[in-house]
Amino acid sequence: MKYYSTKSTNKFTSASESAILGLPPDNGLYMPETIPHLSSDFFSNIKKMSLSEKAFHILAPYFEPDFTKEEIKKIVEETFNFEIPLVKITDRVFSLELYHGPTLAFKDVGARFLARCLNAISKNEKQKLTVLVATSGDTGSAVAHGFYGLDHVDVIILYPDGRVSDLQERQMTCLGKNITALKVKGSFDDCQNMVKKAFLDNELRSQISLTSANSINIARFLPQSVYYYHAISQLENEGKEGKVAISVPSGNYGNMTAGLFAKLTGLKIDQFIASSNANKIFPDYLNSGIYSPKPSVKTLSNAMDVGDPSNFQRLERLFNLYPELKSTITGFSFSDNETMKCIDKTYKDTGYILDPHGAVGLLGLETFLEKNQDYTGVFLETAHPVKFNETVEKVLDKTLEIPEQLQDVLDRDKKFIPLDNDYEAFRTFLMER
Ligand SMILES: *Cc1c(COP(=O)(O)O)cnc(C)c1O
């Protein structure tokens, strides 16, 4: 497969170059040249396949020939090594639990896949790759765990001293091996500025192969389409064969874009629901046709506090190529108050515990299902409720059980290197490692 930039549709790069660069130099986003066609054999056998077998068939067309079949097989087996169960909430509503990975959020899928792609690429190079990430919390932990233990990639995380939660800091700093955490005396923006300077520092880059792990990398967002197939096949196993709606709690719209790709390969999803919090730029666009980015506002579902979703460029391109797609998405927005009520009511009615992001997803789904009685619905539950225990425990007035992945982190020590907010100090650190 070849990739082009949304901003220059006549130049092509390979899958491995797109994964290493992350973003095209013209600031567009990489798009695959075509949408792979999956055979009817694949769709009739899918119910019998394991998650990683499905992933292999879905992803191989995007990553061959840069990666061999054997490499892709190994990458998907190591990426999809945790369960993604579809849990029945009511007769018409199912939760796709994406949070059983090492950092308890769906971002584990993309981070693990990207990490293994970069590791496979750098095996053929003389030098190790160094991934630089600035984080305000969650990205750092998903990237750290995704890359942990790989032999050809080092990760350096910069995080602001005193501005990440204790749990987030532990998740980033407890690993060691090829993961180094720098605790910066400054803000998240200071961390990000140092990383940006390093990428512009040609002398530094001639000595160290630097790369980023940003969320719009093709090797982070394409693997997310796999769980849509997994959801539909589990739904069929439940005997549900009618119309299906999937609600995606969205921020940067990577998850939504991955779902639309799945639909375009022939997967039977009849309706998508873009569920957002008060940051409702995309639902507004669907209603008015006008895209007007705004500064983000803070909400309880904070991973979706995005005022200018970066994947909009990809969605726009898809809508140009496949105008019929637009009519398969409905958008809704919900307040924090509605989100808390939904967490409370769902627990009282069914015993199911939602996190604030999943609650927004369920609200969107319920709104759609009410008017469309012939549909069965799935919402993506994107994070474990314990990651947002401050909100969830307050609403439910109960203490949540700590899953074993987290207990493991809590039992380990933090290891970090303090760093001044000073580019020269950061540069010296990188050169002298
Ligand atoms: C990142 C994130 C989202 C939003 O996903 P996008 O692909 O950016 O739309 C939703 N929920 C959680 C928990 C997240 O971490």
Ligand as a Chemical Component Dictionary entry (heavy atoms), coordinates in Angstrom:
data_LIG
# 
_chem_comp.id                   LIG 
_chem_comp.type                 NON-POLYMER 
_chem_comp.pdbx_formal_charge   0 
_chem_comp.three_letter_code    LIG 
# 
loop_
_chem_comp_atom.comp_id 
_chem_comp_atom.atom_id 
_chem_comp_atom.alt_atom_id 
_chem_comp_atom.type_symbol 
_chem_comp_atom.charge 
_chem_comp_atom.model_Cartn_x 
_chem_comp_atom.model_Cartn_y 
_chem_comp_atom.model_Cartn_z 
_chem_comp_atom.pdbx_ordinal 
LIG C1 C1 C 0 -8.465  9.434  23.186 1  
LIG C2 C2 C 0 -9.716  9.029  23.863 2  
LIG C3 C3 C 0 -10.998 9.221  23.271 3  
LIG C4 C4 C 0 -11.186 9.937  21.957 4  
LIG O1 O1 O 0 -10.774 9.172  20.848 5  
LIG P1 P1 P 0 -10.497 9.879  19.457 6  
LIG O2 O2 O 0 -9.974  8.818  18.558 7  
LIG O3 O3 O 0 -9.484  10.965 19.727 8  
LIG O4 O4 O 0 -11.785 10.451 18.975 9  
LIG C5 C5 C 0 -12.116 8.744  23.936 10 
LIG N1 N1 N 0 -12.008 8.140  25.148 11 
LIG C6 C6 C 0 -10.815 7.957  25.746 12 
LIG C7 C7 C 0 -10.771 7.312  27.081 13 
LIG C8 C8 C 0 -9.628  8.381  25.133 14 
LIG O5 O5 O 0 -8.451  8.204  25.758 15 
# 
loop_
_chem_comp_bond.comp_id 
_chem_comp_bond.atom_id_1 
_chem_comp_bond.atom_id_2 
_chem_comp_bond.value_order 
_chem_comp_bond.pdbx_ordinal 
LIG C1 C2 SING 1  
LIG C2 C3 SING 2  
LIG C2 C8 DOUB 3  
LIG C3 C4 SING 4  
LIG C3 C5 DOUB 5  
LIG C4 O1 SING 6  
LIG O1 P1 SING 7  
LIG P1 O2 DOUB 8  
LIG P1 O3 SING 9  
LIG P1 O4 SING 10 
LIG C5 N1 SING 11 
LIG N1 C6 DOUB 12 
LIG C6 C7 SING 13 
LIG C6 C8 SING 14 
LIG C8 O5 SING 15 
# 
